[in-house]
């Protein structure tokens, strides 16, 4: 199953150092406290290779693969964790489909979107994906100090786009720090996209998804 493989690759290893880096900006919330998206200073990005439009706060900047690797080098000081995160990013780049990465240096938030071969997303598929995610998280917890807590998991189908949404709280038990992972899978009649947003606090990102054209 293409979607199952993609979920495992994208979630893969989330290093504890990334959690601590995200924690640095926890007091700066600005766009993350969305009340009216129409008042947010944002920008529409056209992913020309896929014909997809996404809307993000203007503080997010698009990175090339080379630029993102350089960013990892500046954020991660532990050689082993840097090696693992580089490996995860390499796997993402080698996935079938296209990969895009955006970073907000005011919040230390990372937004990635992968387009993959079209895969219908039923409610049963969403339950299956949640199980895969939890299994992957349990495996990561076995060899790190990370604890994962599910905040929410939902599936919605409006007849045009099917959406799977899951939010998880990540806690570094040793460093007493936390971050939040927001996972979205969107599938229209022709395209499927996997979105992963890492931020230092929980974000109501649905308004930004509603402005997305897939």
ZASE-13287 format. One line per field, with one value per residue: residue number from 1; residue in one letter; x, y, z of N, C-alpha, C, O in turn. Coordinates in Angstrom, 2 decimals, padded with zeros to 5 digits. Layout:
N
seq [NUM,...] $
type [a,...] $
n_px [X,...] $
n_py [Y,...] $
n_pz [Z,...] $
ca_px [X,...] $
ca_py [Y,...] $
ca_pz [Z,...] $
c_px [X,...] $
c_py [Y,...] $
c_pz [Z,...] $
o_px [X,...] $
o_py [Y,...] $
o_pz [Z,...] $
END
This chain:
214
seq [1,2,3,4,5,6,7,8,9,10,11,12,13,14,15,16,17,18,19,20,21,22,23,24,25,26,27,28,29,30,31,32,33,34,35,36,37,38,39,40,41,42,43,44,45,46,47,48,49,50,51,52,53,54,55,56,57,58,59,60,61,62,63,64,65,66,67,68,69,70,71,72,73,74,75,76,77,78,79,80,81,82,83,84,85,86,87,88,89,90,91,92,93,94,95,96,97,98,99,100,101,102,103,104,105,106,107,108,109,110,111,112,113,114,115,116,117,118,119,120,121,122,123,124,125,126,127,128,129,130,131,132,133,134,135,136,137,138,139,140,141,142,143,144,145,146,147,148,149,150,151,152,153,154,155,156,157,158,159,160,161,162,163,164,165,166,167,168,169,170,171,172,173,174,175,176,177,178,179,180,181,182,183,184,185,186,187,188,189,190,191,192,193,194,195,196,197,198,199,200,201,202,203,204,205,206,207,208,209,210,211,212,213,214] $
type [x,x,x,x,x,x,x,x,x,x,x,x,x,x,x,x,x,x,x,x,x,x,x,x,x,x,x,x,x,x,x,x,x,x,x,x,x,x,x,x,x,x,x,x,x,x,x,x,x,x,x,x,x,x,x,x,x,x,x,x,x,x,x,x,x,x,x,x,x,x,x,x,x,x,x,x,x,x,x,x,x,x,x,x,x,x,x,x,x,x,x,x,x,x,x,x,x,x,x,x,x,x,x,x,x,x,x,x,x,x,x,x,x,x,x,x,x,x,x,x,x,x,x,x,x,x,x,x,x,x,x,x,x,x,x,x,x,x,x,x,x,x,x,x,x,x,x,x,x,x,x,x,x,x,x,x,x,x,x,x,x,x,x,x,x,x,x,x,x,x,x,x,x,x,x,x,x,x,x,x,x,x,x,x,x,x,x,x,x,x,x,x,x,x,x,x,x,x,x,x,x,x,x,x,x,x,x,x,x,x,x,x,x,x] $
n_px [000.84,000.77,000.25,000.57,003.34,004.36,003.51,005.00,007.63,007.69,007.02,008.81,011.86,011.84,013.80,015.00,016.35,015.19,012.75,013.55,014.61,012.33,011.05,012.22,010.91,008.48,007.05,006.32,003.65,001.92,000.65,-000.13,-002.17,-004.88,-007.65,-009.16,-008.65,-008.52,-007.31,-004.72,-001.40,-000.53,000.61,000.12,001.29,002.24,002.47,003.94,004.66,002.73,000.31,-000.96,-002.21,-001.17,-001.78,000.00,001.17,002.97,005.44,006.53,009.02,010.08,012.20,014.99,016.23,018.97,019.25,017.64,018.99,021.25,020.04,019.28,021.83,022.51,020.72,020.80,022.97,023.95,025.72,024.78,021.99,021.71,022.56,020.52,018.26,018.97,018.94,016.24,015.19,016.38,015.11,012.52,012.85,013.34,010.98,008.19,006.76,006.45,008.25,008.05,009.33,008.88,009.83,009.41,011.07,010.44,008.85,010.11,008.95,008.13,006.96,006.01,005.19,004.17,003.53,001.87,001.25,-002.16,-004.46,-007.35,-009.12,-010.66,-012.87,-012.19,-009.62,-008.40,-008.50,-006.78,-004.39,-003.95,-003.37,-000.95,000.65,000.69,001.98,004.51,005.30,005.45,007.62,009.66,009.66,010.74,013.52,014.19,013.76,011.27,007.82,004.66,001.48,-001.81,-003.76,-005.94,-007.82,-009.19,-011.53,-012.72,-015.06,-016.07,-017.19,-015.72,-013.08,-011.16,-010.20,-007.76,-006.90,-004.61,-003.34,-000.56,001.00,004.33,006.63,009.68,010.95,013.25,014.46,012.39,010.73,008.59,006.69,004.50,002.98,001.42,-000.52,-001.69,-003.64,-004.65,-006.93,-007.99,-009.94,-007.94,-005.44,-003.20,-002.08,000.36,000.75,002.89,003.23,005.30,005.45,005.99,003.77,000.27,-001.63,-004.35,-004.86,-006.65,-008.07,-006.13,-005.81,-008.28,-008.04,-006.49,-005.89,-006.36] $
n_py [-001.19,002.06,004.40,003.58,002.96,005.49,006.98,005.76,006.35,009.19,009.88,008.39,008.76,011.01,013.30,013.88,016.24,017.94,018.36,019.83,022.07,023.14,023.90,026.24,028.46,028.74,030.78,032.53,033.16,034.37,033.96,031.39,031.37,031.27,033.18,034.57,033.76,035.40,037.67,037.02,037.46,036.12,033.76,032.43,029.46,027.99,024.78,023.79,021.43,019.67,020.92,022.02,024.23,025.86,027.47,029.46,030.99,034.09,033.98,031.52,030.04,028.76,025.96,024.61,021.27,021.19,023.53,022.88,020.74,022.10,023.67,021.70,020.96,023.22,023.19,020.71,019.23,016.84,014.14,011.53,011.81,013.72,012.25,010.33,011.93,013.08,010.77,010.09,012.28,011.87,009.52,010.50,012.21,010.34,009.07,008.00,010.48,013.99,016.28,018.86,021.47,023.70,026.29,027.99,030.41,032.03,030.69,028.31,026.20,023.47,022.65,020.15,018.76,016.02,014.71,011.90,008.82,008.64,007.71,006.38,007.35,005.96,005.76,003.46,003.07,005.27,004.58,002.43,003.68,005.28,003.31,002.37,004.64,004.89,002.52,002.98,005.15,003.94,002.27,004.14,005.29,003.28,003.41,006.00,009.01,009.94,010.55,009.84,011.31,010.96,013.55,014.15,012.47,012.25,011.64,012.81,013.23,015.08,014.59,015.59,015.91,013.78,013.64,012.97,013.53,013.97,014.68,014.91,014.96,015.43,014.52,015.10,013.27,013.29,015.80,017.39,018.75,019.75,019.17,019.49,017.39,017.53,015.78,015.32,013.83,014.24,013.50,013.78,013.42,012.96,013.37,012.76,013.92,014.22,015.74,017.13,018.77,020.26,021.78,024.02,024.11,023.22,023.69,025.22,024.27,023.84,025.99,026.88,024.67,024.64,026.60,025.45,024.13,021.24] $
n_pz [000.00,-001.04,000.45,003.10,003.19,002.67,004.91,006.97,006.14,006.11,008.76,010.26,011.94,014.54,015.83,019.19,019.50,017.67,018.87,021.11,019.83,018.67,020.95,021.75,020.69,021.99,023.25,021.33,019.41,017.50,014.29,014.89,016.69,015.49,014.76,012.89,009.75,007.59,008.43,008.70,007.69,004.84,002.30,-000.93,-002.28,-005.27,-006.26,-008.80,-010.15,-009.44,-009.65,-007.44,-004.97,-002.05,001.07,003.26,006.32,005.95,007.12,006.68,004.75,001.63,001.15,-000.58,-001.16,-000.57,000.94,003.11,004.26,005.11,007.03,008.88,009.70,011.15,013.23,014.54,016.72,017.61,016.35,015.72,015.78,013.80,011.61,011.45,010.98,008.57,007.02,007.10,005.71,003.24,002.46,002.17,-000.02,-001.99,-002.34,-004.36,-006.33,-005.43,-003.29,-000.88,001.16,003.88,006.12,009.19,010.72,012.84,014.59,014.66,013.17,011.09,007.89,005.77,002.61,000.78,-002.38,-003.57,-005.43,-006.49,-004.01,-002.76,000.22,002.67,005.56,006.92,005.97,007.17,009.88,009.79,009.03,011.28,013.13,012.06,012.36,015.18,015.84,014.70,016.27,018.80,018.38,018.03,020.57,022.08,021.86,022.42,024.40,023.96,024.38,023.10,022.70,021.71,020.47,018.80,016.23,013.11,010.41,007.31,004.66,002.08,-000.32,-002.38,-001.51,000.52,003.88,006.27,009.57,012.16,015.36,017.48,020.65,021.54,023.92,025.46,027.80,029.29,028.90,029.54,027.67,024.91,021.87,019.02,016.69,013.62,011.47,008.21,005.68,002.46,-000.07,-003.30,-006.32,-008.13,-006.96,-004.21,-001.12,001.42,004.46,006.87,009.84,012.13,015.25,018.07,019.68,019.92,017.00,015.33,012.38,010.37,009.02,007.20,005.58,004.36,002.49,000.65,-002.57,-004.19] $
ca_px [000.00,001.62,000.02,001.18,004.78,004.63,003.33,006.13,008.83,007.63,007.04,010.12,012.54,011.76,014.85,014.74,016.92,014.21,011.77,014.13,014.72,011.00,010.66,012.81,010.01,007.16,006.34,005.97,002.55,001.33,-000.32,-000.55,-003.43,-005.76,-009.04,-009.73,-007.55,-008.49,-006.45,-003.36,-000.55,-000.15,001.05,-000.24,002.40,001.78,003.38,003.69,004.83,001.55,-000.91,-001.56,-001.99,-001.24,-001.74,000.76,001.56,004.10,006.71,007.08,009.83,010.34,013.61,015.43,016.78,020.30,019.06,017.08,020.08,022.07,019.26,019.44,023.19,022.57,019.84,021.10,024.40,024.34,026.06,023.93,020.65,021.81,022.64,019.20,017.34,019.38,018.49,014.79,014.95,016.78,014.03,011.40,013.18,013.35,009.63,007.52,006.03,007.26,008.39,008.28,009.55,008.82,010.26,009.12,012.11,009.93,008.29,010.81,007.95,008.44,005.82,006.39,004.09,004.56,002.49,002.10,000.23,-003.51,-004.94,-008.60,-008.95,-011.92,-012.80,-011.45,-008.21,-007.94,-008.27,-005.60,-003.25,-003.71,-002.69,000.43,001.34,000.92,003.00,005.79,005.64,005.85,008.96,010.58,009.71,011.53,014.95,014.39,013.04,010.05,006.51,003.64,000.10,-002.74,-004.67,-007.15,-007.70,-010.49,-011.64,-013.85,-015.22,-017.13,-017.59,-014.69,-011.77,-011.15,-009.15,-007.40,-006.19,-004.20,-002.42,000.11,001.91,005.60,007.31,010.99,010.84,014.53,014.72,011.16,010.35,007.51,006.35,003.27,003.03,000.12,-000.46,-002.87,-003.62,-005.75,-007.03,-009.06,-010.18,-006.74,-004.19,-003.12,-000.98,000.65,001.29,003.40,003.56,005.87,005.45,006.20,002.50,-000.81,-002.10,-005.57,-004.37,-007.72,-008.36,-005.14,-006.14,-009.47,-007.62,-005.66,-006.54,-005.66] $
ca_py [000.00,003.24,005.35,003.03,003.14,006.92,007.38,005.26,007.07,010.59,010.01,007.84,009.14,012.42,013.37,014.65,017.57,018.76,018.74,020.90,023.27,023.72,024.46,027.55,029.54,028.44,031.97,033.34,032.41,035.14,033.33,030.08,031.56,031.71,033.51,034.89,033.53,036.51,038.73,036.51,037.82,034.83,033.69,031.22,028.83,027.09,023.65,023.66,020.06,018.89,021.68,022.20,025.52,025.82,028.79,029.42,032.31,034.62,033.69,030.27,030.19,027.49,025.56,023.52,020.15,021.59,024.53,022.24,019.97,023.09,024.04,020.60,021.06,024.32,022.92,019.45,019.18,015.46,013.51,010.38,012.30,014.38,011.17,009.71,012.88,013.16,009.55,010.22,013.25,011.23,008.59,011.31,012.70,009.23,008.56,008.28,011.73,015.18,016.68,020.29,021.76,025.10,026.46,029.28,030.59,032.78,029.69,027.04,025.23,022.87,022.15,019.40,018.16,015.03,014.21,010.48,008.30,008.78,006.62,006.71,007.34,005.69,005.81,002.27,003.35,006.23,003.81,001.62,004.59,005.66,002.18,002.36,005.75,004.57,001.47,003.63,005.95,003.02,001.80,005.25,005.47,002.21,003.73,007.42,009.49,010.58,009.99,010.35,011.29,011.36,014.63,013.94,011.75,012.37,011.41,013.54,013.10,016.00,014.23,016.04,015.63,012.99,014.18,012.32,014.48,013.45,015.56,014.20,015.70,014.75,014.99,014.57,013.06,013.59,017.24,018.07,019.64,019.17,019.70,018.90,016.92,017.59,014.94,015.40,013.18,014.73,012.76,014.20,012.40,012.73,013.56,012.50,014.67,013.94,016.95,016.95,020.06,020.18,023.10,023.93,024.04,022.76,024.74,024.97,024.47,023.56,027.12,026.95,023.56,025.00,027.46,024.64,023.61,020.02] $
ca_pz [000.00,-001.18,001.54,004.32,003.09,002.75,006.31,007.75,005.74,006.50,010.22,010.57,013.18,014.91,016.84,020.39,019.37,016.97,019.87,021.92,019.00,018.55,022.24,021.92,020.28,022.52,023.70,020.17,018.81,016.39,013.41,015.40,017.41,014.42,015.06,011.59,008.80,006.64,008.97,008.73,006.55,004.28,000.91,-001.67,-003.00,-006.32,-006.46,-010.23,-010.61,-009.07,-009.85,-006.12,-004.31,-000.59,001.71,004.51,006.84,005.18,007.82,006.14,003.56,000.95,001.15,-001.45,-000.39,-000.10,001.99,004.30,004.88,005.82,008.21,009.84,010.23,012.10,014.37,015.23,017.06,017.88,015.08,015.45,015.47,012.49,010.63,011.32,010.36,007.17,006.37,006.93,004.64,001.98,002.11,001.69,-001.36,-002.92,-002.49,-005.62,-006.17,-005.18,-001.89,-000.69,002.58,004.27,007.51,009.81,011.74,013.98,015.51,014.48,012.74,009.80,007.13,004.58,001.86,-000.21,-003.26,-003.84,-006.35,-005.96,-003.18,-002.06,001.67,003.33,007.01,007.36,005.68,008.18,011.11,009.55,009.06,012.67,013.74,011.56,013.01,016.59,015.89,014.43,017.45,019.87,018.06,018.32,022.03,022.69,021.89,022.70,025.58,023.49,024.69,022.18,023.18,020.65,020.82,018.02,014.97,012.46,008.96,006.74,003.22,001.65,-001.66,-003.30,-000.91,001.75,004.75,007.54,010.42,013.47,016.08,018.57,021.52,021.75,025.12,025.79,029.24,029.94,028.84,029.95,026.59,024.13,020.56,018.51,015.31,012.96,010.27,007.36,004.38,001.64,-001.32,-004.20,-007.34,-008.93,-006.24,-002.77,-000.52,002.82,005.09,008.22,010.45,013.46,015.87,019.52,020.38,019.07,016.10,014.58,011.02,009.41,008.13,006.12,004.68,003.61,001.39,-000.22,-003.77,-004.57] $
c_px [000.88,001.48,000.65,002.68,005.15,004.53,004.55,007.39,008.82,007.70,008.37,010.67,012.39,012.71,014.48,015.30,015.98,013.12,012.30,014.30,013.38,010.59,011.16,011.82,008.63,006.37,005.86,004.87,001.95,000.30,-000.85,-001.83,-004.46,-007.16,-009.79,-008.62,-007.43,-007.63,-004.99,-002.60,000.02,000.23,000.59,000.97,001.82,002.83,003.18,003.80,003.59,000.24,-001.67,-001.23,-002.13,-001.16,-001.06,000.99,002.83,005.44,007.31,007.82,010.11,011.84,013.85,015.98,018.13,020.17,018.53,018.13,020.98,021.36,019.38,020.81,023.29,021.74,020.26,022.60,024.89,024.54,025.14,022.52,020.63,021.84,021.26,018.20,017.69,018.88,016.99,014.48,015.32,015.68,012.82,011.65,013.09,011.97,009.10,006.64,006.99,007.21,008.71,008.43,009.56,009.17,009.95,010.12,011.67,009.35,009.13,009.81,008.30,007.18,006.36,005.15,004.67,003.35,002.85,001.06,-001.15,-003.96,-006.24,-008.40,-010.31,-011.75,-012.01,-009.96,-007.61,-007.64,-006.99,-004.33,-002.91,-002.99,-001.23,001.25,001.68,001.98,004.39,006.24,006.11,007.27,009.99,010.75,010.59,013.01,015.22,013.65,011.73,008.80,005.49,002.26,-000.81,-003.68,-006.01,-006.82,-009.09,-010.39,-012.87,-013.86,-016.39,-017.62,-016.58,-013.29,-011.96,-009.96,-008.99,-006.55,-005.85,-003.18,-001.87,000.99,003.15,006.28,008.65,011.05,012.13,014.77,013.52,010.75,009.30,007.37,005.07,003.43,001.61,000.24,-001.78,-002.62,-004.85,-005.75,-008.24,-009.25,-008.91,-005.44,-004.31,-001.89,-000.87,001.35,001.72,003.84,004.07,005.97,005.60,004.91,001.42,-001.40,-003.40,-005.27,-005.46,-008.03,-007.38,-005.38,-007.33,-009.17,-006.74,-006.47,-005.75,-006.39] $
c_py [001.25,004.17,004.86,003.26,004.60,007.42,006.99,006.05,008.50,010.76,009.53,008.20,010.63,012.63,014.24,016.06,018.49,019.22,019.92,022.18,023.95,024.42,025.88,028.67,029.44,029.68,032.84,032.62,033.08,034.38,032.01,030.17,032.12,031.96,033.81,034.81,034.68,037.68,038.29,036.97,036.52,034.91,032.36,030.73,027.86,026.02,023.18,022.22,019.22,019.63,021.91,023.59,025.34,027.24,028.66,030.84,032.78,034.36,032.36,030.55,028.81,027.22,024.51,022.41,020.52,022.57,023.88,021.40,020.92,023.54,022.96,020.67,022.14,024.05,021.73,019.34,017.75,014.72,012.36,010.83,013.00,013.33,010.56,010.65,013.09,011.94,009.60,011.16,012.67,010.28,009.34,011.76,011.59,008.58,008.86,009.51,012.86,015.57,018.16,020.55,023.27,025.19,027.87,029.50,031.48,031.84,028.43,025.93,024.76,022.30,021.42,018.84,017.23,014.70,012.78,010.00,008.30,007.51,007.06,006.56,007.18,005.81,004.62,002.44,004.27,005.51,002.99,002.48,005.01,004.55,002.10,003.45,005.41,003.49,002.07,004.44,005.07,002.52,002.89,005.42,004.44,002.57,005.23,007.76,010.17,009.81,010.66,010.24,011.77,012.44,014.45,013.14,011.72,012.03,012.15,013.37,013.99,015.72,014.64,015.69,014.83,013.45,013.32,013.31,013.82,014.41,014.81,015.17,014.84,015.35,014.30,014.47,013.42,015.10,018.07,019.13,018.96,019.85,019.01,018.57,016.87,016.84,015.06,014.60,013.65,013.99,013.25,013.11,012.05,012.74,013.17,013.22,014.34,015.16,016.64,018.31,019.82,021.59,022.95,023.92,023.61,023.92,024.30,025.30,024.27,024.75,027.25,025.83,023.92,025.90,026.71,024.10,022.42,019.35] $
c_pz [000.00,000.01,002.83,004.31,003.26,004.19,007.13,007.43,006.28,008.01,010.77,011.93,013.40,016.09,018.02,020.28,018.62,017.93,020.69,021.12,018.85,019.83,022.43,021.66,020.90,022.96,022.53,019.39,017.56,015.55,013.95,016.20,016.43,014.95,013.76,010.56,007.80,007.13,009.04,007.49,005.98,002.82,000.31,-002.44,-004.02,-006.55,-007.90,-010.74,-010.36,-009.29,-008.56,-005.59,-002.80,-000.07,003.06,005.01,006.14,005.85,007.39,004.84,002.96,000.91,000.07,-000.57,000.21,001.07,003.27,005.02,005.67,007.09,009.29,010.50,011.31,013.35,015.20,015.48,017.33,016.55,014.72,015.07,014.11,011.39,010.38,010.63,008.89,006.39,006.12,005.77,003.28,001.53,001.56,000.25,-002.40,-003.09,-003.89,-005.43,-005.86,-003.70,-001.82,000.82,002.80,005.75,007.97,010.93,012.89,015.04,015.57,014.16,011.33,009.16,005.91,003.92,000.80,-001.07,-003.64,-004.83,-005.71,-005.23,-002.50,-000.55,002.34,004.84,007.56,007.11,006.74,009.49,010.98,009.63,010.48,013.40,013.34,012.23,014.45,016.75,015.68,015.63,018.61,019.65,018.37,019.82,022.71,022.78,022.04,023.99,025.20,023.91,023.77,022.82,022.05,021.18,020.10,016.77,014.33,010.98,008.47,005.23,002.80,000.23,-002.72,-002.81,000.37,002.59,006.00,008.32,011.74,014.08,017.28,019.36,021.74,022.96,025.25,027.30,029.97,030.00,029.30,028.94,025.72,022.78,020.11,017.04,014.75,011.64,009.51,006.09,003.63,000.32,-002.10,-005.24,-008.12,-008.14,-004.78,-002.23,000.96,003.42,006.52,008.75,011.86,014.03,017.38,020.33,019.39,018.28,015.44,013.12,009.96,008.50,006.97,005.10,003.80,002.44,000.40,-001.40,-004.26,-005.73] $
o_px [001.65,002.48,001.22,003.25,006.13,005.38,005.07,008.15,009.82,008.37,008.97,010.01,012.78,012.43,013.73,014.78,015.96,012.63,011.58,014.15,013.28,009.87,010.58,011.87,007.68,005.14,005.09,005.13,001.51,-000.82,-001.91,-002.52,-004.86,-007.79,-010.92,-007.76,-006.36,-007.27,-004.12,-003.11,000.92,000.19,000.67,001.59,001.00,003.94,002.37,003.10,003.41,-000.84,-002.90,-000.10,-003.10,-000.53,-001.48,001.00,003.67,006.48,008.47,007.30,010.33,012.64,013.02,016.19,018.41,020.88,018.91,018.16,021.43,022.00,019.56,020.94,024.05,022.01,020.10,023.39,026.09,023.63,024.75,021.92,019.66,021.22,020.89,017.40,016.79,018.45,016.51,013.60,014.66,015.35,012.17,010.75,012.81,011.81,009.51,005.86,008.20,006.27,009.54,007.74,010.15,008.86,010.20,010.04,012.43,009.36,008.91,009.81,008.72,006.42,007.08,004.18,005.55,002.26,004.00,000.06,-001.29,-003.86,-006.22,-007.61,-011.01,-010.64,-011.27,-009.13,-006.47,-006.64,-006.22,-003.33,-001.74,-002.10,-000.36,002.40,002.81,002.78,005.34,007.42,007.05,008.04,011.07,011.86,011.12,013.70,016.34,013.00,011.13,008.74,005.45,001.92,-000.60,-004.32,-007.07,-005.68,-010.04,-009.32,-013.92,-012.81,-017.54,-018.36,-016.59,-012.43,-012.81,-008.86,-009.96,-005.58,-006.70,-002.27,-002.61,001.62,003.05,006.48,008.75,011.20,012.11,015.22,013.61,010.46,009.13,007.86,004.62,003.95,000.72,001.02,-002.86,-001.55,-005.97,-004.72,-009.38,-008.76,-008.82,-004.44,-005.39,-000.80,-001.88,002.42,001.01,004.73,003.36,006.50,005.38,004.95,001.63,-001.64,-003.55,-005.40,-005.22,-008.24,-007.76,-005.18,-007.38,-009.95,-006.30,-007.62,-004.61,-005.95] $
o_py [001.46,004.68,005.66,003.70,004.92,008.20,007.80,006.40,008.96,011.67,010.17,007.98,011.42,012.19,015.21,016.98,019.69,020.34,020.88,023.27,025.18,025.42,026.65,029.72,030.01,029.63,033.78,031.59,032.38,034.16,031.55,029.16,033.27,031.07,033.36,035.68,034.91,038.56,039.08,036.87,035.91,035.97,031.32,031.49,027.01,026.31,022.30,021.85,018.17,019.05,021.99,024.07,024.74,028.10,027.86,031.78,031.96,034.49,032.08,031.22,027.83,028.12,023.63,022.60,020.20,022.46,024.27,021.35,020.58,023.77,023.27,020.46,022.00,024.62,021.72,019.36,017.48,014.68,012.21,010.28,012.89,013.51,010.30,010.21,013.25,012.06,009.20,010.88,012.94,010.23,008.88,011.70,011.85,007.66,009.83,009.58,012.70,015.24,018.67,019.93,024.02,024.29,028.84,028.85,031.68,032.15,027.58,024.88,025.55,021.57,022.01,018.49,017.62,014.44,012.49,010.69,008.00,006.40,008.02,005.73,008.16,005.96,004.75,002.01,004.09,005.81,002.86,002.08,005.10,004.81,001.81,003.23,005.62,003.53,001.71,004.44,005.43,002.35,002.60,005.66,004.70,002.10,005.68,006.91,010.89,008.59,011.88,009.21,012.85,012.26,014.58,013.13,011.23,012.12,012.13,013.37,013.70,016.52,014.10,015.24,015.15,013.63,012.99,013.86,013.18,014.88,014.15,016.06,013.67,016.56,013.08,015.48,013.80,015.63,019.29,020.27,017.74,020.97,018.05,019.36,016.25,017.23,014.91,014.67,013.48,013.85,013.14,011.99,010.96,012.18,013.23,013.14,014.19,015.56,015.97,018.95,019.25,022.49,021.87,023.73,023.63,025.00,023.15,026.44,024.52,024.55,027.69,026.03,023.54,025.98,027.29,023.68,022.56,018.30] $
o_pz [000.94,000.52,003.57,005.31,003.93,004.63,007.90,008.34,006.83,008.50,011.63,012.95,012.54,017.20,017.89,020.91,018.88,017.81,020.94,021.68,018.88,019.80,023.20,022.31,020.36,023.03,022.72,018.78,016.66,016.02,013.52,016.39,016.53,015.52,013.56,010.51,007.23,006.36,009.39,006.37,006.56,002.20,000.95,-003.19,-003.68,-006.97,-008.18,-011.68,-010.98,-009.12,-008.57,-005.74,-002.33,-000.68,003.90,004.22,005.76,005.20,007.69,003.95,003.67,000.67,-000.16,000.63,001.36,002.06,004.37,006.25,006.76,008.12,010.46,011.71,012.27,014.41,016.42,014.54,017.27,015.73,013.57,014.14,013.36,010.34,009.24,009.81,008.06,005.24,005.05,004.96,002.27,000.34,000.62,-000.59,-003.57,-003.90,-004.53,-004.48,-006.00,-002.98,-002.58,001.63,002.03,006.53,007.25,011.98,013.84,016.23,016.43,014.80,010.48,009.80,005.10,004.59,000.03,-000.55,-003.99,-005.05,-004.52,-005.75,-001.73,-000.10,002.56,005.34,008.53,007.91,007.16,010.15,011.94,010.22,010.85,014.21,014.16,012.62,014.90,017.68,016.38,015.98,019.31,020.60,018.90,020.30,023.79,023.69,021.81,024.60,026.00,023.82,023.67,023.41,021.49,022.22,020.70,016.31,014.93,010.37,009.11,004.59,003.11,-000.35,-003.82,-003.57,001.20,002.07,006.68,007.79,012.36,013.40,018.01,018.80,022.09,023.03,025.17,027.99,031.14,031.02,029.43,029.30,025.78,022.56,020.75,016.25,015.33,010.77,010.09,005.49,004.11,-000.33,-001.64,-005.06,-008.70,-008.59,-004.19,-002.80,001.65,002.95,007.27,008.18,012.69,013.39,017.91,021.54,018.18,018.83,015.04,012.68,008.78,007.30,005.89,003.90,002.63,001.49,-000.60,-001.23,-004.71,-006.21] $
END
